[in-house]
Amino acid sequence: MPRYLLGRAAGLLGVLLVTSFVVFASVHLAPGDPVAFLLHGRPATPETVTALRAEYHLDDPLAVQYAKWLGGVLHGDFGRSAQYHQDVSALLGSRLTGTVLLVGYAALLVTVGGIAAGTLAALRPGLVDRTVLIGTGIATATPSFVSAIGLVSLFSVHLGWFPGPGGTPEGLGDRLYHLTLPAFALATTFAGLLARVTRSAMLDELGREHVDVARARGVAGRTVVRRHVLRNSLGPIVTVGGTMLAGLLVTTSIVETAFDVPGIGSLLVQAVSAQDFAVVQAVTLLSVAAFVLVNLLVDLLAPLIDPRLTLHGEGTS
């Protein structure tokens, strides 16, 4: 275990280091002078241009610029936003809560809805199974922005059950109420995928010999499903579910923009449009770090949930 953790930690640091360099160097790969992006077309005196180049170390070699930027990142300093004229760290802190609540809400919907629908399909062959397959197929094929438009049109405009995009919620309860439609829009595709994975894993377990033996011994059906089928199916469910959670972090920008949610994703879209590279670099790096950390946690949890798996992802004999 310690050697495995050290190896995974070293791999994690390597991925983050390479990613940080790619993210930083992407600014220099963009066409045009970085000073022109910082000025956004505003006229500037030679003294102003010189001050900007000195502030952002643009006259230093790329390796020196990267080392200074990385040193700042390690101390929580991601630079200063050219669009909002404030520290990127403070800007991210003000937007982080919205994204965490949205992703957490959507993850709950994906977990509960996906596992419930997949379990129902596996245990009820015939009409119920076909209905779930059709429904999850539609959900999987529907992009998040299409789900967002449909949900707003039905539940906000026509029925008036939930507020539309925008608004200023007060308190946690009101905030979750405003995030209900965005969470459903974000969760729809992933819940459909998880339902199909759950169905497939449970059908595989239902056909195993030990399940037939348990039934032949008179074990109650619910006990068989809970102890022998669902429990042994959790390995692939958790593995795929963890990957989907990381996917929620990546795709949240679409939903946040559609519903005007003040989160990290919508901030990234605005920063790209405004060519605010300091914000783009920070959000991209944090997204990659979160993605890698989630996958690491899934790798560590999988053997604990299913002892038949080893830490290296292989089955035990």
C-alpha positions as CSV (number, residue, x, y, z in Angstrom):
1,M,0.0,0.0,0.0
2,P,2.7,2.6,0.9
3,R,4.6,1.9,-2.3
4,Y,1.5,2.1,-4.3
5,L,0.4,5.4,-2.7
6,L,3.9,6.9,-3.3
7,G,3.9,5.8,-6.9
8,R,0.4,7.3,-7.5
9,A,1.4,10.5,-5.7
10,A,4.5,10.8,-7.9
11,G,2.4,10.2,-11.0
12,L,-0.1,12.8,-9.8
13,L,2.6,15.4,-9.3
14,G,4.1,14.6,-12.7
15,V,0.8,15.0,-14.4
16,L,0.1,18.3,-12.6
17,L,3.6,19.6,-13.4
18,V,3.3,18.8,-17.1
19,T,-0.2,20.2,-17.2
20,S,0.9,23.4,-15.5
21,F,3.6,24.0,-18.1
22,V,1.2,23.3,-21.0
23,V,-1.4,25.7,-19.5
24,F,1.2,28.4,-18.9
25,A,2.9,28.0,-22.3
26,S,-0.5,28.2,-24.1
27,V,-0.5,31.9,-23.6
28,H,2.7,32.2,-25.6
29,L,1.3,30.0,-28.4
30,A,-1.6,32.4,-28.9
31,P,-1.1,34.7,-31.9
32,G,-0.3,38.3,-31.1
33,D,1.5,40.2,-28.4
34,P,0.4,39.4,-24.8
35,V,0.5,43.1,-24.0
36,A,-2.1,43.7,-26.7
37,F,-4.4,41.2,-25.0
38,L,-3.8,42.9,-21.6
39,L,-4.7,46.3,-23.0
40,H,-7.8,45.0,-24.9
41,G,-7.2,47.6,-27.7
42,R,-6.9,50.6,-25.4
43,P,-4.2,53.1,-26.4
44,A,-1.2,53.0,-24.1
45,T,2.0,55.0,-23.8
46,P,5.4,53.4,-24.1
47,E,5.8,53.7,-20.4
48,T,2.6,51.8,-19.8
49,V,3.7,49.0,-22.1
50,T,7.1,48.8,-20.4
51,A,5.4,48.6,-17.0
52,L,3.1,45.8,-18.2
53,R,5.9,43.8,-19.6
54,A,7.8,44.2,-16.3
55,E,4.8,43.3,-14.2
56,Y,4.1,40.1,-16.1
57,H,7.8,39.3,-16.7
58,L,7.3,39.2,-20.5
59,D,10.9,40.0,-21.3
60,D,12.2,37.1,-19.3
61,P,12.9,33.7,-21.0
62,L,9.9,31.3,-21.0
63,A,11.5,29.0,-18.4
64,V,12.1,31.9,-16.0
65,Q,8.5,33.1,-16.5
66,Y,7.1,29.6,-15.8
67,A,9.2,29.2,-12.7
68,K,8.0,32.5,-11.3
69,W,4.4,31.7,-12.1
70,L,4.6,28.2,-10.7
71,G,6.2,29.6,-7.5
72,G,3.3,31.9,-7.1
73,V,0.8,29.1,-7.7
74,L,2.4,27.0,-5.0
75,H,1.8,29.9,-2.6
76,G,-1.8,30.4,-3.8
77,D,-1.0,33.4,-6.1
78,F,-2.5,32.8,-9.6
79,G,-1.8,36.4,-10.7
80,R,-4.2,39.2,-11.4
81,S,-7.3,39.3,-13.6
82,A,-7.0,41.8,-16.4
83,Q,-10.8,41.7,-16.8
84,Y,-11.9,42.1,-13.2
85,H,-8.8,43.9,-11.9
86,Q,-8.5,41.8,-8.8
87,D,-6.4,38.8,-7.7
88,V,-7.4,35.6,-9.4
89,S,-7.3,33.7,-6.1
90,A,-10.0,36.0,-4.6
91,L,-12.0,35.7,-7.8
92,L,-11.9,32.0,-7.7
93,G,-12.9,31.9,-4.0
94,S,-16.0,34.0,-4.6
95,R,-17.1,31.6,-7.4
96,L,-16.1,28.3,-5.9
97,T,-19.1,27.8,-3.7
98,G,-21.6,27.9,-6.6
99,T,-19.7,25.3,-8.5
100,V,-19.3,23.0,-5.5
101,L,-23.0,23.1,-4.7
102,L,-24.0,22.5,-8.3
103,V,-21.6,19.6,-8.8
104,G,-22.5,18.1,-5.4
105,Y,-26.2,18.4,-6.2
106,A,-25.8,16.9,-9.7
107,A,-23.6,14.1,-8.3
108,L,-26.3,13.2,-5.8
109,L,-28.9,13.0,-8.6
110,V,-26.5,11.0,-10.8
111,T,-25.8,8.5,-8.0
112,V,-29.3,8.0,-6.8
113,G,-31.1,8.2,-10.2
114,G,-28.5,6.2,-12.1
115,I,-28.2,3.3,-9.6
116,A,-32.0,3.2,-9.0
117,A,-32.9,3.1,-12.7
118,G,-30.2,0.5,-13.5
119,T,-31.2,-1.7,-10.6
120,L,-34.9,-1.5,-11.7
121,A,-34.0,-2.4,-15.2
122,A,-31.9,-5.4,-14.1
123,L,-34.6,-6.8,-11.8
124,R,-37.6,-6.2,-14.0
125,P,-36.9,-7.7,-17.5
126,G,-39.4,-7.0,-20.2
127,L,-41.4,-3.7,-20.4
128,V,-39.7,-2.0,-17.5
129,D,-36.2,-2.9,-18.7
130,R,-37.0,-1.7,-22.2
131,T,-38.5,1.5,-20.9
132,V,-35.5,2.2,-18.8
133,L,-33.2,1.5,-21.8
134,I,-35.1,3.8,-24.0
135,G,-35.2,6.6,-21.4
136,T,-31.5,6.3,-20.6
137,G,-30.6,6.2,-24.3
138,I,-32.4,9.5,-24.8
139,A,-30.8,10.9,-21.7
140,T,-27.3,9.8,-22.7
141,A,-27.8,11.3,-26.2
142,T,-29.1,14.7,-25.0
143,P,-26.4,17.4,-24.5
144,S,-26.5,19.4,-21.3
145,F,-27.4,22.7,-23.1
146,V,-30.4,21.0,-24.8
147,S,-31.6,19.7,-21.4
148,A,-31.2,23.1,-20.0
149,I,-33.4,24.7,-22.6
150,G,-36.1,22.0,-22.2
151,L,-36.1,22.2,-18.4
152,V,-36.3,26.0,-18.4
153,S,-39.1,26.0,-21.0
154,L,-41.2,23.4,-19.1
155,F,-40.6,23.9,-15.4
156,S,-39.8,27.7,-15.4
157,V,-41.7,29.3,-18.2
158,H,-44.8,27.1,-18.6
159,L,-45.3,25.6,-15.1
160,G,-43.5,28.2,-13.0
161,W,-42.3,25.7,-10.5
162,F,-38.7,26.8,-10.5
163,P,-37.0,30.2,-11.2
164,G,-35.3,30.8,-14.5
165,P,-31.7,31.8,-15.1
166,G,-30.3,34.5,-13.0
167,G,-31.8,35.7,-9.7
168,T,-30.2,36.3,-6.3
169,P,-30.9,33.4,-3.9
170,E,-30.7,34.0,-0.1
171,G,-29.6,31.3,2.2
172,L,-28.6,27.7,1.5
173,G,-32.2,26.4,0.9
174,D,-33.0,29.1,-1.6
175,R,-29.7,28.5,-3.3
176,L,-30.4,24.8,-3.7
177,Y,-33.9,25.6,-5.0
178,H,-32.3,27.9,-7.7
179,L,-29.8,25.1,-8.5
180,T,-32.4,22.4,-9.0
181,L,-32.9,22.8,-12.8
182,P,-29.1,23.4,-13.5
183,A,-28.3,20.2,-11.4
184,F,-30.9,18.2,-13.4
185,A,-29.5,19.5,-16.7
186,L,-26.0,18.7,-15.7
187,A,-26.9,15.2,-14.3
188,T,-29.1,13.9,-17.1
189,T,-26.5,12.5,-19.4
190,F,-24.3,11.1,-16.6
191,A,-27.3,9.5,-14.9
192,G,-28.3,7.7,-18.1
193,L,-24.7,6.4,-18.5
194,L,-24.5,5.2,-14.8
195,A,-27.9,3.5,-15.1
196,R,-26.7,1.4,-18.1
197,V,-23.5,0.5,-16.3
198,T,-25.4,-0.5,-13.2
199,R,-27.8,-2.6,-15.3
200,S,-25.0,-4.4,-17.1
201,A,-23.1,-5.1,-13.9
202,M,-26.1,-6.4,-12.0
203,L,-27.2,-8.6,-14.9
204,D,-23.7,-10.1,-14.9
205,E,-23.9,-10.8,-11.2
206,L,-27.5,-12.2,-11.4
207,G,-26.2,-14.9,-13.8
208,R,-23.5,-16.1,-11.4
209,E,-23.6,-19.5,-9.7
210,H,-23.5,-18.2,-6.1
211,V,-26.6,-16.2,-6.7
212,D,-28.4,-19.3,-7.9
213,V,-27.2,-21.2,-4.9
214,A,-28.4,-18.5,-2.5
215,R,-31.8,-18.6,-4.1
216,A,-31.9,-22.4,-4.0
217,R,-31.2,-22.2,-0.3
218,G,-34.3,-20.1,0.2
219,V,-32.6,-16.7,0.9
220,A,-35.0,-13.9,0.5
221,G,-34.9,-12.1,-2.8
222,R,-34.2,-8.7,-1.3
223,T,-31.3,-10.2,0.7
224,V,-29.9,-11.8,-2.4
225,V,-30.0,-8.6,-4.4
226,R,-28.5,-6.5,-1.5
227,R,-25.8,-8.9,-0.4
228,H,-24.8,-10.8,-3.5
229,V,-25.8,-8.8,-6.5
230,L,-25.7,-5.1,-5.8
231,R,-22.7,-5.4,-3.4
232,N,-20.6,-7.3,-6.0
233,S,-21.7,-4.8,-8.7
234,L,-20.3,-1.8,-6.8
235,G,-16.8,-2.2,-8.3
236,P,-17.6,-1.1,-11.8
237,I,-20.3,1.3,-10.6
238,V,-17.9,3.2,-8.4
239,T,-15.2,3.2,-11.0
240,V,-17.4,4.6,-13.7
241,G,-19.2,6.9,-11.2
242,G,-15.9,8.4,-10.2
243,T,-15.0,9.2,-13.8
244,M,-18.4,10.7,-14.3
245,L,-17.9,12.9,-11.2
246,A,-14.8,14.2,-12.8
247,G,-16.8,14.7,-16.0
248,L,-19.2,16.9,-14.0
249,L,-16.4,19.2,-13.1
250,V,-15.4,19.6,-16.7
251,T,-18.9,20.1,-18.2
252,T,-20.2,22.4,-15.5
253,S,-19.3,25.5,-17.6
254,I,-22.0,24.7,-20.1
255,V,-24.8,24.6,-17.5
256,E,-23.5,27.5,-15.5
257,T,-23.5,29.7,-18.6
258,A,-26.9,28.5,-19.6
259,F,-28.5,29.2,-16.2
260,D,-26.3,32.2,-15.3
261,V,-24.8,30.5,-12.3
262,P,-21.9,32.4,-10.8
263,G,-19.5,29.6,-10.7
264,I,-16.0,28.6,-11.9
265,G,-17.3,27.2,-15.2
266,S,-19.1,30.4,-16.2
267,L,-16.0,32.3,-15.1
268,L,-13.9,30.3,-17.5
269,V,-16.2,31.0,-20.4
270,Q,-16.1,34.7,-19.6
271,A,-12.4,34.7,-19.2
272,V,-11.9,33.0,-22.6
273,S,-14.1,35.5,-24.3
274,A,-12.3,38.4,-22.7
275,Q,-8.8,36.8,-23.3
276,D,-8.2,37.0,-19.5
277,F,-5.3,34.4,-19.6
278,A,-4.5,34.5,-15.9
279,V,-8.1,33.3,-15.0
280,V,-8.0,30.7,-17.9
281,Q,-4.7,29.3,-16.6
282,A,-6.0,29.1,-13.0
283,V,-9.3,27.5,-13.8
284,T,-7.8,25.0,-16.2
285,L,-5.1,24.0,-13.8
286,L,-7.6,23.5,-10.9
287,S,-10.0,21.5,-13.2
288,V,-7.2,19.1,-14.2
289,A,-6.0,18.8,-10.5
290,A,-9.6,18.0,-9.4
291,F,-10.0,15.5,-12.3
292,V,-6.8,13.7,-11.4
293,L,-7.5,13.7,-7.6
294,V,-11.0,12.2,-8.2
295,N,-9.6,9.4,-10.3
296,L,-6.9,8.7,-7.6
297,L,-9.6,8.4,-4.9
298,V,-11.6,6.0,-7.1
299,D,-8.5,3.8,-7.6
300,L,-8.0,3.7,-3.8
301,L,-11.7,3.1,-3.0
302,A,-12.3,0.3,-5.6
303,P,-10.4,-2.4,-3.8
304,L,-12.0,-1.5,-0.5
305,I,-15.5,-1.8,-2.0
306,D,-14.7,-5.0,-3.9
307,P,-11.9,-7.1,-2.3
308,R,-11.6,-9.1,-5.4
309,L,-9.8,-6.2,-7.0
310,T,-6.2,-5.3,-6.2
311,L,-4.7,-1.8,-6.0
312,H,-3.3,-2.4,-9.5
313,G,-6.8,-3.0,-11.0
314,E,-6.4,-6.7,-11.4
315,G,-8.6,-9.4,-10.1
316,T,-7.3,-11.7,-7.3
317,S,-7.1,-15.3,-7.9
